[in-house]
């Protein structure tokens, strides 16, 4: 008799009986449950004691608690802000939002630049060019051995040593380097640019959808349609067509020297520039080692197979080795992204007004120290968890799946 036609009662009879939880100390599962309950109860009791004791002490000293202070007028001058801000009108809550945006401005740009520079340095360490590989090795060893705070102070002091605006460096038209920062031409943003940007997003989504369709076509027929012509048409052509149809506006706000300072254009402040350069170079040194180890984790036979097909070494690296090494690179890369984000809190040492700096000023003015620190912790926890979730999703997406 086949297994499929066996009597269900006989099959059920052959199954081992489920173990029942015995309410006795000799049962390890019962002991595990008791210990977990005791630990959770102990932690809850400690938290209750700390919270109640803190509330009593604050009440005894007549210190107000709560987050009502976020609705009061801040009066904090903030030099750099991505959204409009008036210290005489806007509240502490508005000021803290600017601090979060400034922190994200450092973290996001720093992560992108550190990834690009760290990948290039990691590949350079494996180069057959002796001088290039030695320079990359010296860079990694030196930068990793110097505390990041000292590096931030170094870059900030270096930017402060730039000449005054009247004697500023002027490498190209519209670009000035001085101790007031870096002045750059700024595009006068109009409605047509928003529509072109929306077309760019739509083109990216369309290119992604076409790439997925090409992959499915390749799995079915073994022939992959070309993606790059459609990608260029959607990512480059579509925004240009929309921009041209709306009049093709393109005017630049050029910085000009007036008196002892510049007017017009965009500014990269010395504080933001020093923070971004320091964090990028420091994190990139660790990313370089991660990339180098990820490439070395790919079997040497992949290089030999690519060479046997007549591919150049650069093509083998780009098309074969790097995609496989991502499975080794991505998990430790997440830690470096989190480190860069958390290290951005050192901005207070060089005067850049990020979340920590604005929160410190807020709690000093309002006396709401516990609430201020809680806001800092909650914001950094949210940012870190968002980065971790995204990297975990990407890591799961590129993981090998056995079929």
VEXDREN-2710 file (C-alpha; in Angstrom, 1 decimal):
% VEXDREN-2710
k/r/px/py/pz
1/UNK/0.0/0.0/0.0
2/UNK/1.4/3.4/-0.9
3/UNK/2.0/6.1/1.6
4/UNK/-0.7/8.3/0.0
5/UNK/-3.4/5.6/0.4
6/UNK/-2.4/4.7/4.0
7/UNK/-5.1/4.9/6.7
8/UNK/-5.0/8.4/8.2
9/UNK/-5.6/6.9/11.7
10/UNK/-2.5/4.7/11.3
11/UNK/-0.5/7.8/10.2
12/UNK/-1.7/9.7/13.2
13/UNK/-0.8/6.8/15.4
14/UNK/2.8/6.8/14.2
15/UNK/3.3/10.5/15.1
16/UNK/5.0/11.0/18.4
17/UNK/2.8/12.5/21.0
18/UNK/3.2/16.2/21.7
19/UNK/5.0/17.0/24.9
20/UNK/2.9/18.6/27.5
21/UNK/4.1/21.4/29.8
22/UNK/4.5/20.0/33.3
23/UNK/4.0/22.6/36.1
24/UNK/7.0/21.3/38.0
25/UNK/10.5/22.7/38.6
26/UNK/12.0/19.6/36.9
27/UNK/10.5/20.6/33.5
28/UNK/13.1/22.9/31.7
29/UNK/10.4/24.6/29.7
30/UNK/8.6/25.6/32.9
31/UNK/11.8/26.9/34.4
32/UNK/12.5/28.9/31.3
33/UNK/9.1/30.5/31.4
34/UNK/9.4/31.4/35.1
35/UNK/12.8/33.0/34.6
36/UNK/11.6/35.0/31.6
37/UNK/8.6/36.3/33.6
38/UNK/10.8/37.2/36.6
39/UNK/13.3/39.1/34.3
40/UNK/10.5/41.0/32.5
41/UNK/8.9/41.8/35.8
42/UNK/12.2/43.0/37.3
43/UNK/12.9/45.3/34.4
44/UNK/9.4/46.7/34.5
45/UNK/9.7/47.3/38.3
46/UNK/13.0/49.1/37.8
47/UNK/11.6/51.3/35.1
48/UNK/8.5/52.1/37.2
49/UNK/10.8/53.1/40.1
50/UNK/13.0/55.3/38.0
51/UNK/10.1/57.0/36.3
52/UNK/8.1/57.6/39.6
53/UNK/11.2/58.8/41.4
54/UNK/12.1/61.2/38.6
55/UNK/8.6/62.6/38.6
56/UNK/8.6/63.1/42.4
57/UNK/11.9/64.9/42.3
58/UNK/10.9/67.1/39.5
59/UNK/7.6/68.0/41.2
60/UNK/9.5/68.7/44.5
61/UNK/11.7/71.2/42.7
62/UNK/8.8/72.6/40.8
63/UNK/10.3/71.7/37.4
64/UNK/7.6/71.5/34.7
65/UNK/7.5/68.3/32.7
66/UNK/6.0/67.4/29.3
67/UNK/6.4/68.6/25.8
68/UNK/4.3/71.8/25.9
69/UNK/7.5/73.8/25.5
70/UNK/7.6/72.7/21.8
71/UNK/4.8/75.2/21.1
72/UNK/6.7/78.2/22.5
73/UNK/8.6/80.7/20.4
74/UNK/12.2/79.5/20.1
75/UNK/14.3/82.6/19.6
76/UNK/17.2/80.5/18.6
77/UNK/19.2/81.9/15.7
78/UNK/19.9/79.1/13.1
79/UNK/22.4/79.9/10.4
80/UNK/21.5/77.0/8.0
81/UNK/18.0/75.7/7.4
82/UNK/16.4/73.9/4.6
83/UNK/12.9/75.3/5.4
84/UNK/12.0/78.9/6.2
85/UNK/12.7/79.8/9.8
86/UNK/12.3/83.0/11.8
87/UNK/13.5/82.9/15.4
88/UNK/11.0/85.6/16.5
89/UNK/8.0/83.7/15.1
90/UNK/8.7/79.9/14.9
91/UNK/8.6/77.5/17.8
92/UNK/11.0/75.1/19.4
93/UNK/9.3/72.3/17.6
94/UNK/10.0/74.0/14.3
95/UNK/13.6/74.5/15.3
96/UNK/14.0/70.8/16.2
97/UNK/12.6/69.9/12.8
98/UNK/15.3/72.0/11.2
99/UNK/17.9/70.2/13.4
100/UNK/16.6/66.8/12.1
101/UNK/16.7/68.0/8.5
102/UNK/20.3/69.2/9.0
103/UNK/21.3/65.9/10.5
104/UNK/19.7/64.0/7.5
105/UNK/21.4/66.4/5.2
106/UNK/24.8/65.3/6.6
107/UNK/23.9/61.6/6.9
108/UNK/22.4/61.1/3.4
109/UNK/25.0/63.1/1.5
110/UNK/27.8/61.6/3.6
111/UNK/26.6/58.0/3.0
112/UNK/26.5/58.5/-0.8
113/UNK/29.9/60.1/-0.9
114/UNK/31.5/57.7/1.5
115/UNK/30.1/54.7/-0.5
116/UNK/31.5/56.0/-3.8
117/UNK/34.9/57.0/-2.4
118/UNK/35.3/53.9/-0.2
119/UNK/34.5/51.6/-3.1
120/UNK/37.1/53.3/-5.3
121/UNK/39.7/53.1/-2.6
122/UNK/38.9/49.5/-1.9
123/UNK/39.3/48.6/-5.5
124/UNK/42.5/50.6/-5.7
125/UNK/44.0/48.6/-2.8
126/UNK/43.7/45.5/-5.1
127/UNK/45.1/47.3/-8.1
128/UNK/48.1/45.8/-9.9
129/UNK/49.6/49.3/-9.9
130/UNK/52.1/49.2/-7.0
131/UNK/52.0/53.0/-6.4
132/UNK/48.2/53.2/-6.5
133/UNK/47.7/50.2/-4.1
134/UNK/50.3/51.6/-1.7
135/UNK/48.7/55.0/-1.6
136/UNK/45.3/53.5/-0.9
137/UNK/46.7/51.4/1.9
138/UNK/48.4/54.4/3.5
139/UNK/45.2/56.4/3.3
140/UNK/43.2/53.6/5.0
141/UNK/45.7/53.0/7.8
142/UNK/46.3/56.7/8.6
143/UNK/42.6/57.8/8.5
144/UNK/41.4/54.8/10.6
145/UNK/44.0/55.4/13.3
146/UNK/43.1/59.1/13.9
147/UNK/40.0/59.8/16.0
148/UNK/37.2/61.2/14.0
149/UNK/36.8/64.2/16.3
150/UNK/40.4/65.3/15.6
151/UNK/39.8/65.0/11.9
152/UNK/36.7/67.2/12.1
153/UNK/38.6/69.8/14.0
154/UNK/41.5/69.6/11.4
155/UNK/39.2/70.2/8.5
156/UNK/37.4/73.0/10.2
157/UNK/40.7/74.7/11.1
158/UNK/41.8/74.2/7.5
159/UNK/38.7/75.9/6.2
160/UNK/39.1/78.7/8.6
161/UNK/42.6/79.4/7.2
162/UNK/41.2/80.1/3.8
163/UNK/41.6/83.8/2.7
164/UNK/39.0/86.4/3.4
165/UNK/36.3/87.0/0.8
166/UNK/38.2/89.8/-0.9
167/UNK/41.2/87.5/-1.4
168/UNK/39.2/84.4/-2.0
169/UNK/40.2/81.7/-4.5
170/UNK/38.3/81.9/-7.7
171/UNK/39.1/78.7/-9.7
172/UNK/36.2/78.9/-12.1
173/UNK/33.5/81.4/-13.0
174/UNK/30.9/81.6/-10.2
175/UNK/32.9/79.6/-7.6
176/UNK/34.7/81.2/-4.7
177/UNK/36.6/79.6/-1.8
178/UNK/37.0/81.7/1.4
179/UNK/36.8/81.5/5.1
180/UNK/33.1/82.2/4.8
181/UNK/32.6/78.9/2.9
182/UNK/32.3/77.9/-0.7
183/UNK/30.1/80.0/-2.9
184/UNK/28.5/78.3/-5.9
185/UNK/26.0/79.3/-8.6
186/UNK/22.4/78.4/-7.7
187/UNK/19.7/77.5/-10.2
188/UNK/16.6/79.7/-9.9
189/UNK/14.0/77.0/-9.3
190/UNK/10.7/77.5/-11.2
191/UNK/7.6/75.4/-11.8
192/UNK/9.0/73.9/-15.0
193/UNK/11.8/72.4/-13.0
194/UNK/9.4/70.7/-10.6
195/UNK/7.6/69.2/-13.6
196/UNK/10.9/68.0/-15.1
197/UNK/11.9/66.5/-11.7
198/UNK/8.5/64.7/-11.6
199/UNK/9.2/63.4/-15.1
200/UNK/12.6/62.2/-14.0
201/UNK/11.1/60.2/-11.1
202/UNK/8.5/58.8/-13.6
203/UNK/11.3/57.9/-16.0
204/UNK/13.3/56.1/-13.2
205/UNK/10.2/54.0/-12.3
206/UNK/9.6/53.2/-16.0
207/UNK/13.2/52.1/-16.4
208/UNK/12.9/49.9/-13.4
209/UNK/9.7/48.3/-14.7
210/UNK/11.3/47.8/-18.1
211/UNK/14.3/46.1/-16.5
212/UNK/12.1/43.7/-14.6
213/UNK/10.2/42.9/-17.8
214/UNK/13.5/42.3/-19.6
215/UNK/14.6/39.9/-16.8
216/UNK/11.4/37.9/-17.1
217/UNK/11.8/37.8/-20.9
218/UNK/15.4/36.5/-20.5
219/UNK/14.2/33.8/-18.1
220/UNK/11.5/32.7/-20.6
221/UNK/13.5/32.9/-23.9
222/UNK/17.1/33.2/-22.9
223/UNK/17.4/36.5/-24.8
224/UNK/17.4/39.8/-22.8
225/UNK/16.1/42.9/-24.5
226/UNK/18.2/46.0/-24.4
227/UNK/17.4/48.2/-21.4
228/UNK/19.7/51.1/-21.8
229/UNK/18.1/52.7/-24.9
230/UNK/14.7/52.8/-23.2
231/UNK/16.4/53.9/-19.9
232/UNK/18.1/56.9/-21.6
233/UNK/14.9/57.9/-23.3
234/UNK/12.9/57.8/-20.1
235/UNK/15.5/59.1/-17.6
236/UNK/17.1/61.8/-19.9
237/UNK/14.7/62.4/-22.8
238/UNK/11.4/62.6/-20.9
239/UNK/12.6/65.3/-18.4
240/UNK/14.2/67.3/-21.2
241/UNK/11.0/67.2/-23.3
242/UNK/8.9/68.3/-20.4
243/UNK/11.4/71.1/-19.5
244/UNK/11.5/72.3/-23.1
245/UNK/7.7/72.2/-23.5
246/UNK/7.4/74.5/-20.5
247/UNK/9.7/77.1/-22.0
248/UNK/13.1/75.6/-21.0
249/UNK/13.8/78.2/-18.2
250/UNK/17.5/78.2/-17.1
251/UNK/18.8/81.1/-15.1
252/UNK/21.6/80.9/-12.5
253/UNK/21.9/83.1/-9.4
254/UNK/25.6/83.9/-9.6
255/UNK/27.4/84.9/-6.3
256/UNK/29.0/88.4/-6.4
257/UNK/31.4/90.1/-4.0
258/UNK/29.8/93.1/-2.4
259/UNK/31.8/94.9/0.3
260/UNK/33.3/92.4/2.6
261/UNK/31.0/89.4/1.8
262/UNK/29.3/87.7/-1.1
263/UNK/25.7/88.0/-2.1
264/UNK/23.6/85.6/-4.2
265/UNK/24.3/82.1/-5.1
266/UNK/24.5/79.1/-2.8
267/UNK/26.8/78.6/0.1
268/UNK/28.5/75.6/1.6
269/UNK/29.4/76.8/5.1
270/UNK/32.8/75.9/6.7
271/UNK/31.0/74.0/9.4
272/UNK/29.0/71.9/7.1
273/UNK/31.9/71.4/4.7
274/UNK/34.3/70.3/7.4
275/UNK/31.8/67.9/8.9
276/UNK/30.9/66.4/5.6
277/UNK/34.5/66.0/4.4
278/UNK/35.7/64.6/7.8
279/UNK/32.9/62.0/8.1
280/UNK/33.1/61.0/4.5
281/UNK/36.9/60.4/4.5
282/UNK/36.8/58.6/7.9
283/UNK/33.9/56.3/7.0
284/UNK/35.2/55.7/3.5
285/UNK/38.4/54.2/5.0
286/UNK/36.4/51.5/6.7
287/UNK/34.2/51.0/3.7
288/UNK/37.3/50.4/1.6
289/UNK/38.3/47.5/3.7
290/UNK/34.8/46.0/3.5
291/UNK/34.8/46.3/-0.3
292/UNK/38.4/44.8/-0.5
293/UNK/37.4/41.8/1.7
294/UNK/34.2/41.4/-0.3
295/UNK/36.0/41.2/-3.6
296/UNK/38.6/38.8/-2.2
297/UNK/35.7/36.6/-1.0
298/UNK/34.8/35.9/-4.6
299/UNK/36.5/32.7/-5.9
300/UNK/39.5/33.4/-8.1
301/UNK/37.9/31.1/-10.7
302/UNK/35.4/33.9/-11.5
303/UNK/38.3/36.1/-12.7
304/UNK/39.7/33.2/-14.7
305/UNK/36.3/32.4/-16.3
306/UNK/35.8/36.1/-17.3
307/UNK/39.3/36.2/-18.8
308/UNK/38.7/33.0/-20.7
309/UNK/35.7/34.7/-22.3
310/UNK/37.9/37.5/-23.5
311/UNK/36.6/40.1/-21.0
312/UNK/38.9/42.9/-19.7
313/UNK/39.8/43.0/-16.1
314/UNK/37.7/46.1/-15.5
315/UNK/34.7/44.4/-17.1
316/UNK/35.1/41.3/-15.0
317/UNK/35.2/43.4/-11.9
318/UNK/32.1/45.5/-12.8
319/UNK/30.0/42.7/-14.3
320/UNK/30.9/39.6/-12.4
321/UNK/32.9/40.1/-9.2
322/UNK/31.3/43.2/-7.7
323/UNK/27.7/41.9/-8.0
324/UNK/28.7/38.6/-6.3
325/UNK/30.7/40.5/-3.6
326/UNK/27.7/42.5/-2.6
327/UNK/26.4/39.6/-0.6
328/UNK/29.5/39.9/1.6
329/UNK/29.7/43.7/1.5
330/UNK/26.2/44.8/2.4
331/UNK/25.8/43.5/6.0
332/UNK/28.9/45.2/7.4
333/UNK/28.2/48.2/5.3
334/UNK/25.1/48.8/7.3
335/UNK/27.1/49.3/10.4
336/UNK/29.2/51.9/8.7
337/UNK/26.2/53.8/7.6
338/UNK/24.9/53.8/11.1
339/UNK/28.3/54.9/12.5
340/UNK/28.4/57.8/10.1
341/UNK/24.8/58.9/11.1
342/UNK/25.7/58.7/14.8
343/UNK/29.1/60.4/14.3
344/UNK/27.2/63.4/12.8
345/UNK/26.3/64.3/16.4
346/UNK/30.0/65.5/16.7
347/UNK/28.9/68.5/14.7
348/UNK/28.4/70.4/17.9
349/UNK/32.2/70.5/18.3
350/UNK/32.7/72.6/15.2
351/UNK/29.5/74.7/15.5
352/UNK/27.2/73.1/12.9
353/UNK/23.6/73.3/14.2
354/UNK/22.3/69.8/13.8
355/UNK/19.8/68.0/16.0
356/UNK/22.1/67.7/19.0
357/UNK/23.2/71.3/18.9
358/UNK/19.7/72.7/18.6
359/UNK/18.4/70.3/21.3
360/UNK/21.1/71.3/23.7
361/UNK/20.2/75.0/23.2
362/UNK/16.6/74.2/23.7
363/UNK/17.0/72.3/26.9
364/UNK/19.3/75.0/28.3
365/UNK/16.7/77.7/27.6
366/UNK/13.7/75.7/28.8
367/UNK/15.2/73.5/31.4
368/UNK/13.4/70.4/29.8
369/UNK/16.5/68.3/29.9
370/UNK/14.8/64.9/30.1
371/UNK/12.4/65.7/27.3
372/UNK/15.2/67.2/25.1
373/UNK/17.4/64.1/25.5
374/UNK/14.4/61.9/24.9
375/UNK/13.8/63.7/21.6
376/UNK/17.4/63.2/20.5
377/UNK/17.3/59.5/21.3
378/UNK/14.0/59.0/19.6
379/UNK/15.2/60.8/16.4
380/UNK/18.5/58.9/16.2
381/UNK/16.7/55.6/16.9
382/UNK/14.2/56.3/14.1
383/UNK/16.9/57.2/11.6
384/UNK/19.0/54.2/12.5
385/UNK/16.1/51.8/12.3
386/UNK/15.1/53.2/8.9
387/UNK/18.6/52.7/7.6
388/UNK/18.8/49.1/9.0
389/UNK/15.4/48.2/7.6
390/UNK/16.3/49.5/4.1
391/UNK/19.7/47.7/4.2
392/UNK/18.1/44.4/5.4
393/UNK/15.5/44.6/2.7
394/UNK/18.3/45.2/0.1
395/UNK/20.4/42.4/1.5
396/UNK/17.5/40.0/1.4
397/UNK/16.8/41.1/-2.2
398/UNK/20.3/40.2/-3.5
399/UNK/20.6/37.0/-1.4
400/UNK/21.1/33.7/-3.2
401/UNK/17.9/31.7/-3.2
402/UNK/18.0/27.9/-3.7
403/UNK/15.4/26.5/-6.0
END
